[in-house]
Amino acid sequence: MTDRPDPFAAPFGSLFGDSMTIAELADGAYTYSGAAKPLENFSFHPATHVFHYGSACFEGLKAHRQSDGSLAIFRLDDHVERMRQSIGRLRMTVPEADLIRTLIVDAVEANADFTPDPPGSLYIRPTFIGTTPNIGAAAAPSDTGLLYVICSPVGDYFAGGIRPLTIYVETKVPRTTPQFGMVKSGANYVMALGPTLDAKRDHGADQVLFATTDDITETGASNFFLIDDDKIVTRQLDESFLHGVTRDSVIKIAADLGYDIEERPLSPTELASWASTGEVFLSGTAAVVAPVGTVIVNDAPHAVRDGQPGPNTLKVREALTSLLTGDAADPHSWRTTVTG
């Protein structure tokens, strides 16, 4: 393993294990050989449905090396259920939960040796695509598909490790279409790409927080939180944005730590006011818990407290990372131990 590229030096998600798992959908049923196979390229007809009509969705979860040397997947069953929901939104045949679970576990076990020690992890990417070659099927789902899982050894999502991020608040352009806001579909991310690149260029921002019609939801890749010594505040769930598994983990961990939980509407005006005394952070499978040091509201920058990661943010992050790596008890039964 010593001659492999360092996941902390490579861009997040650019390195891969050497194995993958695949199940094929045809005639309304999925077929899986029962074992991982070598990672290899696919070959598709130029008319394949996914290229033209966006019949694709994915998940993102992680396996972490534990303090005792074992390997555990975090909140496996919750990600499986969200994947099933996403495939259903594509109006495709929804696989049984046991199949997705098996594909993930088999892929992780086959790539276990690629898992870096903490704070690194093995990022897991289950993906579904429609494969029917038909450019006349704009108003029909694909008849066939591939459900597959690949793995990537990763370090920090944001370059530079734990550092205060700069967030630009976008109030005009929506992150995605409402009916697909809670689905991990590529179309959601490409819609957020332009505003994010513009904010990086014009404001030095790391991420864009979408607050269309002054209603804060999430950034292009993470859920969003306010926190102080007493409470944690985040936007209540609806179908306009992703129901993050890490978001749910943060809420439950914060409650365990004694914080009051508020899930309610948030406005950019409240965010600007909060920044002077409270803390702000992002959460996600890739980002874990990422502190925010500056928020840009109406093109005006507002330092979050002193601009450095706050003690409450770091407290929640430490509680979550200790749970991920087996250094803390697992009161919610979120870890699934696998061979490796």
C-alpha positions as CSV (number, residue, x, y, z in Angstrom):
1,M,0.0,0.0,0.0
2,T,3.0,2.3,0.5
3,D,3.3,3.0,-3.3
4,R,-0.3,4.1,-3.7
5,P,-1.1,7.8,-4.1
6,D,-1.8,9.7,-0.9
7,P,-5.5,10.4,-0.6
8,F,-4.7,13.5,1.4
9,A,-2.6,14.9,-1.5
10,A,-5.0,14.0,-4.3
11,P,-8.2,15.8,-5.0
12,F,-11.2,14.3,-3.1
13,G,-12.8,11.4,-5.1
14,S,-10.0,11.1,-7.7
15,L,-8.5,7.9,-6.5
16,F,-10.3,4.5,-6.6
17,G,-10.1,1.0,-5.3
18,D,-9.5,-1.8,-7.8
19,S,-12.9,-3.6,-7.5
20,M,-16.6,-2.8,-8.1
21,T,-20.0,-4.5,-7.8
22,I,-22.7,-4.4,-10.5
23,A,-26.3,-5.5,-10.7
24,E,-28.1,-5.3,-14.1
25,L,-31.8,-4.4,-14.5
26,A,-33.7,-6.0,-17.3
27,D,-37.4,-7.1,-17.6
28,G,-38.2,-5.5,-14.2
29,A,-35.6,-7.6,-12.2
30,Y,-32.1,-7.0,-11.0
31,T,-29.3,-9.6,-11.5
32,Y,-26.1,-9.7,-9.4
33,S,-23.4,-12.3,-9.8
34,G,-22.8,-12.3,-6.1
35,A,-19.2,-11.1,-6.1
36,A,-17.1,-8.0,-6.8
37,K,-15.3,-7.8,-10.1
38,P,-12.3,-5.7,-11.2
39,L,-12.9,-2.0,-11.7
40,E,-13.2,-1.4,-15.4
41,N,-14.7,1.0,-18.0
42,F,-18.2,0.6,-19.3
43,S,-19.1,0.6,-23.0
44,F,-22.4,2.2,-24.0
45,H,-24.3,2.9,-27.1
46,P,-24.3,6.7,-28.0
47,A,-28.1,6.7,-27.6
48,T,-28.1,5.4,-24.1
49,H,-30.9,6.9,-22.1
50,V,-28.8,8.4,-19.3
51,F,-26.8,10.5,-21.7
52,H,-29.9,12.2,-23.1
53,Y,-32.5,12.2,-20.4
54,G,-30.6,12.2,-17.1
55,S,-31.8,8.9,-15.8
56,A,-29.2,8.7,-13.1
57,C,-28.9,9.0,-9.3
58,F,-26.3,8.2,-6.7
59,E,-25.5,7.9,-3.1
60,G,-22.5,8.9,-1.0
61,L,-21.5,7.2,2.2
62,K,-18.3,6.2,4.0
63,A,-16.5,3.3,5.7
64,H,-14.1,4.2,8.4
65,R,-11.2,2.4,9.9
66,Q,-12.1,1.8,13.6
67,S,-9.9,2.3,16.6
68,D,-9.7,-1.6,17.0
69,G,-8.5,-2.0,13.4
70,S,-11.9,-3.2,12.0
71,L,-13.9,-1.4,9.3
72,A,-17.4,0.0,9.7
73,I,-19.8,1.6,7.3
74,F,-21.7,4.6,8.7
75,R,-25.5,4.6,8.5
76,L,-25.6,2.0,5.8
77,D,-29.3,1.3,5.9
78,D,-30.3,5.0,5.9
79,H,-28.3,5.5,2.7
80,V,-29.8,2.4,1.2
81,E,-33.3,3.7,1.8
82,R,-32.5,7.1,0.3
83,M,-31.1,5.4,-2.8
84,R,-34.3,3.4,-3.2
85,Q,-36.3,6.6,-2.9
86,S,-34.2,8.3,-5.6
87,I,-34.5,5.4,-8.1
88,G,-38.3,5.5,-7.5
89,R,-38.2,9.2,-8.4
90,L,-36.7,8.3,-11.7
91,R,-39.8,6.0,-12.2
92,M,-37.5,3.0,-12.5
93,T,-37.8,-0.4,-10.9
94,V,-36.8,0.0,-7.2
95,P,-34.3,-2.6,-6.1
96,E,-34.8,-4.5,-2.8
97,A,-32.9,-2.9,0.1
98,D,-31.0,-6.2,0.6
99,L,-29.6,-6.0,-2.9
100,I,-28.2,-2.5,-2.5
101,R,-26.9,-3.3,0.9
102,T,-25.1,-6.4,-0.4
103,L,-23.6,-4.5,-3.3
104,I,-22.2,-1.9,-0.9
105,V,-20.9,-4.4,1.6
106,D,-19.2,-6.5,-1.1
107,A,-17.6,-3.5,-2.7
108,V,-16.3,-2.2,0.6
109,E,-14.9,-5.6,1.6
110,A,-13.2,-6.0,-1.8
111,N,-11.6,-2.5,-1.5
112,A,-11.0,-2.6,2.3
113,D,-7.2,-2.4,1.8
114,F,-7.5,0.9,0.2
115,T,-9.1,2.5,3.3
116,P,-6.7,5.1,4.8
117,D,-6.4,5.6,8.5
118,P,-8.4,8.4,10.2
119,P,-9.1,11.1,9.4
120,G,-9.1,9.5,6.0
121,S,-11.9,7.1,5.0
122,L,-13.2,5.0,2.1
123,Y,-15.9,7.0,0.2
124,I,-18.6,4.7,-1.3
125,R,-20.5,5.7,-4.4
126,P,-23.5,3.6,-5.3
127,T,-24.8,4.7,-8.7
128,F,-27.8,3.9,-10.9
129,I,-28.1,4.7,-14.6
130,G,-30.7,4.0,-17.3
131,T,-29.1,2.1,-20.2
132,T,-31.8,1.7,-22.8
133,P,-30.5,3.0,-26.2
134,N,-33.5,5.1,-27.3
135,I,-33.3,8.8,-28.1
136,G,-37.1,8.9,-28.5
137,A,-37.7,8.1,-24.8
138,A,-37.8,11.6,-23.4
139,A,-41.2,10.9,-21.8
140,A,-40.5,7.3,-20.7
141,P,-38.1,5.7,-18.2
142,S,-35.3,3.5,-19.4
143,D,-36.3,-0.2,-19.7
144,T,-32.9,-1.3,-18.5
145,G,-30.3,-0.1,-16.1
146,L,-27.1,-0.6,-14.1
147,L,-26.8,-0.4,-10.4
148,Y,-23.1,-0.4,-9.4
149,V,-20.8,0.6,-6.5
150,I,-17.3,2.0,-6.6
151,C,-15.0,3.1,-3.8
152,S,-12.6,5.9,-3.4
153,P,-9.9,6.4,-0.6
154,V,-10.3,10.0,0.5
155,G,-8.9,12.6,2.8
156,D,-10.4,16.0,3.4
157,Y,-13.3,17.2,1.2
158,F,-12.3,20.9,1.4
159,A,-8.6,21.5,0.6
160,G,-6.7,22.6,3.6
161,G,-8.4,20.4,6.2
162,I,-10.5,21.9,9.0
163,R,-10.5,25.6,8.2
164,P,-13.1,28.4,8.2
165,L,-15.0,28.5,4.9
166,T,-16.4,31.5,3.1
167,I,-20.0,31.1,2.0
168,Y,-21.8,33.3,-0.5
169,V,-25.6,33.6,-0.1
170,E,-27.5,33.3,-3.4
171,T,-31.1,34.7,-3.2
172,K,-32.2,34.6,-6.9
173,V,-31.0,31.4,-8.6
174,P,-32.5,28.2,-7.3
175,R,-30.3,25.2,-6.5
176,T,-32.5,22.8,-8.3
177,T,-36.0,21.9,-9.4
178,P,-38.4,21.4,-6.4
179,Q,-39.6,17.9,-7.2
180,F,-36.0,16.6,-7.4
181,G,-34.5,18.7,-4.6
182,M,-34.2,15.7,-2.3
183,V,-32.7,13.4,-4.8
184,K,-28.9,12.9,-5.3
185,S,-29.1,13.5,-9.1
186,G,-26.4,14.9,-11.3
187,A,-28.8,17.5,-12.6
188,N,-29.0,19.1,-9.1
189,Y,-25.3,19.5,-8.9
190,V,-24.8,20.9,-12.4
191,M,-27.5,23.5,-11.6
192,A,-25.5,24.7,-8.6
193,L,-22.2,24.6,-10.5
194,G,-22.4,27.9,-12.3
195,P,-23.4,30.0,-9.3
196,T,-20.7,28.3,-7.2
197,L,-18.0,29.0,-9.8
198,D,-19.2,32.6,-10.1
199,A,-19.1,33.1,-6.4
200,K,-15.6,31.6,-6.2
201,R,-14.4,34.0,-8.9
202,D,-16.2,37.1,-7.7
203,H,-16.2,36.7,-3.9
204,G,-13.5,34.1,-3.1
205,A,-16.3,31.8,-1.8
206,D,-15.9,28.1,-1.0
207,Q,-19.6,27.3,-1.4
208,V,-22.9,28.9,-2.3
209,L,-25.8,28.9,0.2
210,F,-29.0,28.9,-1.8
211,A,-31.7,31.1,-0.3
212,T,-34.1,31.6,-3.2
213,T,-36.8,34.1,-2.2
214,D,-34.9,34.7,1.0
215,D,-35.5,31.1,2.2
216,I,-32.2,29.4,3.2
217,T,-32.0,25.7,2.3
218,E,-28.6,24.3,1.7
219,T,-25.3,24.8,-0.2
220,G,-24.6,23.0,-3.5
221,A,-23.1,20.1,-1.6
222,S,-24.0,20.3,2.2
223,N,-26.7,21.0,4.7
224,F,-26.5,24.2,6.8
225,F,-26.5,24.9,10.5
226,L,-26.4,27.7,13.1
227,I,-25.2,26.9,16.6
228,D,-24.4,28.7,19.8
229,D,-23.9,27.6,23.4
230,D,-27.6,26.6,23.8
231,K,-29.2,25.6,20.6
232,I,-28.7,24.4,17.0
233,V,-30.8,25.7,14.2
234,T,-31.4,24.3,10.7
235,R,-34.0,24.6,8.0
236,Q,-36.9,22.3,8.3
237,L,-37.1,19.5,5.8
238,D,-39.2,19.6,2.6
239,E,-38.7,18.3,-0.9
240,S,-36.7,21.3,-2.1
241,F,-33.4,20.1,-0.7
242,L,-31.5,17.0,0.3
243,H,-32.5,15.1,3.5
244,G,-28.9,14.7,4.6
245,V,-28.0,11.6,6.6
246,T,-25.2,13.5,8.2
247,R,-27.6,16.3,8.9
248,D,-29.8,13.9,10.8
249,S,-26.7,12.5,12.6
250,V,-25.7,16.1,13.7
251,I,-29.2,16.8,15.0
252,K,-29.3,13.6,17.1
253,I,-25.7,14.1,18.4
254,A,-26.4,17.7,19.3
255,A,-29.5,16.6,21.2
256,D,-27.5,14.0,23.0
257,L,-25.0,16.8,23.9
258,G,-27.8,18.8,25.4
259,Y,-28.5,21.4,22.7
260,D,-32.0,22.5,21.9
261,I,-33.0,21.7,18.3
262,E,-34.8,24.1,16.1
263,E,-35.9,23.1,12.6
264,R,-37.5,26.1,11.1
265,P,-37.3,28.8,8.3
266,L,-34.1,30.8,8.1
267,S,-33.5,34.0,6.2
268,P,-30.3,35.7,5.0
269,T,-31.1,38.6,7.4
270,E,-31.2,36.3,10.4
271,L,-27.9,34.7,9.2
272,A,-26.2,38.1,9.0
273,S,-27.4,39.0,12.5
274,W,-26.4,35.6,13.9
275,A,-22.9,35.8,12.5
276,S,-21.8,38.5,15.0
277,T,-22.2,36.2,18.0
278,G,-23.1,32.7,16.9
279,E,-21.4,30.0,14.9
280,V,-22.2,28.5,11.4
281,F,-21.2,25.2,9.9
282,L,-21.9,22.8,7.0
283,S,-22.5,19.1,7.2
284,G,-22.3,16.3,4.7
285,T,-20.9,12.8,4.2
286,A,-17.9,14.3,2.4
287,A,-17.5,17.4,4.5
288,V,-18.4,15.8,7.8
289,V,-18.8,19.1,9.9
290,A,-17.1,22.1,8.2
291,P,-16.9,25.4,10.1
292,V,-17.8,28.7,8.3
293,G,-15.8,31.8,9.0
294,T,-17.4,34.3,6.7
295,V,-20.9,34.6,5.2
296,I,-21.5,37.0,2.3
297,V,-25.0,38.4,2.3
298,N,-26.1,40.9,-0.3
299,D,-22.5,41.1,-1.4
300,A,-21.4,42.2,2.0
301,P,-19.1,39.9,4.0
302,H,-19.9,39.2,7.6
303,A,-17.3,37.5,9.9
304,V,-18.8,34.6,11.9
305,R,-17.6,35.6,15.4
306,D,-13.9,36.0,15.1
307,G,-13.7,34.2,11.7
308,Q,-12.3,31.0,13.3
309,P,-13.9,27.6,13.9
310,G,-16.1,28.0,17.0
311,P,-16.0,25.8,20.1
312,N,-19.6,24.5,19.7
313,T,-18.9,23.5,16.0
314,L,-15.7,21.7,17.0
315,K,-17.6,20.0,19.9
316,V,-20.2,18.6,17.5
317,R,-17.5,17.7,15.0
318,E,-15.5,15.8,17.6
319,A,-18.5,13.9,18.8
320,L,-19.4,12.8,15.3
321,T,-15.8,11.9,14.2
322,S,-15.3,9.9,17.4
323,L,-18.5,8.0,16.6
324,L,-17.3,7.4,13.0
325,T,-14.0,5.9,14.0
326,G,-15.2,3.8,16.9
327,D,-13.7,5.9,19.6
328,A,-17.1,6.6,21.1
329,A,-20.1,4.4,21.9
330,D,-22.7,3.8,19.2
331,P,-26.0,4.5,21.0
332,H,-28.0,4.8,17.8
333,S,-26.5,1.6,16.2
334,W,-25.2,3.5,13.1
335,R,-22.1,1.5,12.5
336,T,-22.1,-1.7,10.4
337,T,-18.9,-3.7,10.8
338,V,-17.6,-5.4,7.7
339,T,-14.7,-7.7,6.9
340,G,-11.6,-5.8,6.3
